């Protein structure tokens, strides 16, 4: 979970000024958490409490209204009776990593990922992006190698993962769709050698960098089993106490 949040924070400053290199300061002075982190914490809180993903996201999102949400999601937050809006955006995938960590079977992970997505992102691509990300985290957490994860993502979800980052990077641009984000985030993970390398690769694509790095970071942390202490310490210093309380409860559980 901290792997996803760290990716969000590291990528936050490049969301609207993209870069095409892996060589950048890991923590810019303007780095901060965004909606990716707020919603990841909300999903974790729902798992710890009553399982109501929509209520948790609605409540916590209203507490942090300036975190960088998309227009449709803002309208969802402002509504007193929010309903899904057929979104295929990558918001369903950015927030789902706690589900891949919390549940003990592929079937349950896929079901809970669906439940977390459909409260807003009930388009098939929005659901697929959430399920693929959560399953990749689950497989990585349970020791599946990269070849197994790649095969599952290709066969089960139809993602095309045969392009290298070097092939993707030159023509890639800002893309908020699940179908234009999740495969690229997976590729960054598959080509990486450790957690930091994975996040740097995701940011270097020059797209929706905080979300790319959030998705990649969650999978990479589950796979590599460790995040460097200097990253963990910096990330924790940038988070509100109520987020840290949820993160710590989640990790203990």
C-alpha positions as MATLAB code, in Angstrom:
seq = 'XXXXXXXXXXXXXXXXXXXXXXXXXXXXXXXXXXXXXXXXXXXXXXXXXXXXXXXXXXXXXXXXXXXXXXXXXXXXXXXXXXXXXXXXXXXXXXXXXXXXXXXXXXXXXXXXXXXXXXXXXXXXXXXXXXXXXXXXXXXXXXXXXXXXXXXXXXXXXXXXXXXXXXXXXXXXXXXXXXXXXXXXXXXXXXXXXXXXXXXXXXXXXXXXXXXXXXXXXXXXXXXXXXXXXXXXXXXXXXXXXXXXXXXXXXXXX';
ca = [
       0.000    0.000    0.000;
       2.830    2.413    0.815;
       4.363    1.394   -2.504;
       1.343    2.766   -4.343;
       1.232    5.935   -2.235;
       4.957    6.581   -2.682;
       4.531    6.249   -6.441;
       1.736    8.814   -6.360;
       3.807   11.304   -4.387;
       6.951   10.828   -6.484;
       5.008   11.210   -9.720;
       2.841   14.106   -8.546;
       5.042   16.937   -9.828;
       5.286   15.464  -13.329;
       1.568   14.964  -13.965;
       1.278   18.194  -15.937;
       4.917   18.692  -16.876;
       5.874   15.255  -18.153;
       9.412   13.975  -18.486;
      10.881   11.246  -20.677;
      13.837   10.229  -18.535;
      14.426    8.023  -15.520;
      16.998   10.485  -14.187;
      15.133   12.943  -11.981;
      15.139   13.961   -8.297;
      13.076   11.331   -6.537;
      11.379   13.874   -4.285;
      10.897   17.336   -5.688;
      10.199   20.049   -3.112;
       6.687   20.351   -4.565;
       5.864   16.636   -4.218;
       2.595   15.911   -2.452;
      -0.053   13.232   -2.230;
      -2.933   13.468   -4.692;
      -6.354   11.923   -5.180;
      -4.628    8.588   -5.833;
      -3.478    8.460   -2.221;
      -6.747    9.743   -0.763;
      -8.725    7.063   -2.569;
      -6.202    4.297   -1.791;
      -6.517    5.132    1.901;
     -10.313    5.182    1.556;
     -10.325    1.681    0.027;
      -8.087    0.416    2.831;
     -10.359    2.002    5.429;
     -13.394    0.333    3.892;
     -11.651   -3.044    4.090;
     -10.805   -2.447    7.759;
     -14.305   -1.291    8.628;
     -17.591   -2.109    6.907;
     -16.585   -2.912    3.326;
     -18.561    0.015    1.904;
     -16.101    1.359   -0.666;
     -18.390    4.056   -1.997;
     -19.137    5.508    1.428;
     -15.472    5.504    2.429;
     -14.388    7.232   -0.779;
     -17.213    9.755   -0.578;
     -16.452   10.614    3.027;
     -12.667   10.888    2.766;
     -12.790   12.616   -0.617;
     -14.947   15.373    0.830;
     -12.388   15.860    3.600;
      -9.666   16.430    0.979;
     -11.523   18.249   -1.811;
      -8.444   19.770   -3.480;
      -6.476   16.576   -4.095;
      -6.757   16.765   -7.884;
      -9.868   14.789   -8.792;
     -11.313   14.650  -12.271;
     -14.431   16.642  -13.085;
     -16.866   13.722  -13.062;
     -15.491   12.463   -9.772;
     -15.813   15.914   -8.224;
     -19.482   15.933   -9.195;
     -19.809   12.461   -7.646;
     -18.208   13.749   -4.441;
     -20.469   16.775   -4.294;
     -23.624   14.737   -4.768;
     -25.598   13.702   -1.698;
     -26.799   10.666   -3.617;
     -23.811    9.667   -5.775;
     -24.259    7.168   -8.590;
     -21.776    5.596  -11.014;
     -21.093    7.469  -14.230;
     -19.775    4.878  -16.695;
     -16.174    5.955  -16.254;
     -13.335    4.088  -17.946;
     -10.793    6.342  -16.248;
      -7.715    5.084  -14.443;
      -9.092    6.158  -11.057;
     -10.478    2.680  -10.491;
      -6.997    1.168  -10.891;
      -5.036    3.752   -8.914;
      -6.926    3.098   -5.674;
      -7.217   -0.697   -5.700;
      -3.870   -1.967   -4.376;
      -5.156   -2.639   -0.808;
      -7.568   -5.211   -2.239;
      -4.725   -7.202   -3.764;
      -3.078   -7.285   -0.347;
      -6.086   -7.987    1.857;
      -7.842  -11.009    0.384;
      -6.754  -14.616    0.075;
      -8.078  -15.904   -3.257;
      -8.103  -14.717   -6.846;
     -11.888  -14.941   -6.927;
     -12.303  -12.737   -3.852;
      -9.756  -10.221   -5.131;
     -11.577   -9.946   -8.458;
     -14.948   -9.608   -6.729;
     -13.753   -6.918   -4.327;
     -11.976   -5.045   -7.121;
     -15.261   -5.061   -9.041;
     -17.118   -3.763   -5.972;
     -14.583   -0.974   -5.453;
     -14.768    0.075   -9.102;
     -18.484    0.052   -9.862;
     -19.425    2.751   -7.366;
     -17.964    5.190   -9.892;
     -16.234    3.350  -12.752;
     -18.897    0.941  -13.994;
     -17.674    0.932  -17.600;
     -16.155   -2.466  -18.572;
     -12.717   -0.888  -19.055;
     -12.867    0.781  -15.643;
     -13.743   -2.525  -14.010;
     -11.072   -4.394  -15.976;
      -8.363   -1.926  -14.975;
      -9.227   -2.294  -11.295;
      -9.370   -6.078  -11.466;
      -6.111   -6.379  -13.395;
      -4.230   -4.122  -10.987;
      -5.591   -5.834   -7.893;
      -4.843   -9.288   -9.299;
      -1.298   -8.269  -10.248;
      -0.715   -7.106   -6.658;
      -2.227  -10.336   -5.325;
      -0.084  -12.530   -7.581;
       3.072  -10.582   -6.758;
       2.334  -10.746   -3.043;
       1.931  -14.509   -3.284;
       5.228  -15.075   -5.047;
       4.188  -15.332   -8.696;
       7.041  -14.427  -11.015;
       6.884  -11.743  -13.651;
       6.275  -14.279  -16.428;
       3.184  -15.570  -14.623;
       1.886  -12.047  -13.967;
       2.446  -11.081  -17.604;
       0.615  -14.158  -18.844;
      -2.349  -13.582  -16.531;
      -2.663   -9.959  -17.593;
      -2.524  -10.898  -21.283;
      -4.796  -13.945  -21.215;
      -7.345  -12.898  -18.603;
      -7.632   -9.210  -19.470;
      -6.407   -9.008  -23.050;
      -3.728   -6.409  -22.332;
      -0.978   -6.215  -24.941;
       2.340   -6.310  -23.093;
       4.751   -7.119  -25.906;
       6.033   -3.547  -26.338;
       9.081   -2.365  -24.435;
       9.224    0.932  -22.579;
      11.693    2.146  -25.201;
       9.035    1.512  -27.838;
       6.198    3.035  -25.801;
       7.930    6.135  -24.440;
       8.477    8.303  -27.579;
       4.835    8.436  -28.634;
       3.173    8.123  -25.257;
       1.237   11.071  -23.859;
      -1.103   12.006  -21.018;
      -3.886    9.420  -20.932;
      -6.444    9.106  -18.138;
      -8.070    5.909  -19.417;
      -7.549    2.524  -17.796;
      -6.816    1.010  -21.204;
      -4.142    3.631  -21.835;
      -2.578    3.466  -18.375;
      -2.693   -0.004  -16.836;
      -0.744   -1.865  -19.584;
       1.970    0.791  -19.513;
       2.178    0.683  -15.715;
       2.455   -3.106  -15.876;
       5.249   -2.852  -18.437;
       7.182   -0.479  -16.176;
       6.950   -3.063  -13.406;
       7.878   -5.969  -15.666;
      11.046   -4.226  -16.878;
      12.155   -3.046  -13.434;
      14.921   -4.397  -11.235;
      13.734   -3.022   -7.877;
      11.057   -0.784   -6.371;
      12.701    2.559   -7.076;
      13.576    1.526  -10.620;
       9.950    0.570  -11.261;
       8.641    3.971  -10.148;
      11.270    5.840  -12.139;
      10.334    3.861  -15.239;
       6.633    4.616  -14.779;
       7.244    8.364  -14.384;
       9.613    8.397  -17.370;
       6.816    7.461  -19.756;
       5.658   11.070  -19.641;
       1.973   10.393  -19.116;
      -0.370   10.613  -16.132;
       2.717   10.170  -14.009;
       1.291   10.052  -10.492;
      -1.247    7.394  -11.445;
       1.199    5.394  -13.553;
       3.667    5.363  -10.668;
       0.921    4.617   -8.146;
      -0.204    1.523  -10.056;
       3.346    0.388  -10.805;
       4.482    1.127   -7.257;
       1.788   -0.983   -5.659;
       2.664   -4.010   -7.786;
       6.409   -3.483   -7.418;
       6.242   -3.232   -3.622;
       4.282   -6.484   -3.461;
       6.809   -8.192   -5.749;
      10.099   -6.887   -4.321;
       8.817   -7.049   -0.717;
      10.721   -3.950    0.304;
      10.736   -0.196   -0.209;
      13.935    1.700    0.633;
      13.761    3.309    4.068;
      14.578    6.778    2.743;
      11.479    6.567    0.550;
       9.255    5.271    3.342;
      10.424    7.972    5.731;
       9.895   10.794    3.262;
       6.454    9.532    2.233;
       5.274    9.195    5.822;
       6.434   12.754    6.540;
       4.127   14.054    3.796;
       0.959   12.271    4.917;
      -1.732   13.421    7.384;
      -1.936   11.547   10.671;
      -5.326   10.085    9.788;
      -3.834    8.500    6.654;
      -0.929    7.070    8.649;
      -3.360    5.623   11.178;
      -5.211    3.736    8.434;
      -1.980    2.589    6.772;
      -0.567    1.285   10.052;
      -3.797   -0.487   10.991;
      -3.959   -2.027    7.548;
      -0.372   -3.280    7.678;
      -0.844   -4.718   11.168;
      -4.029   -6.479   10.097;
];
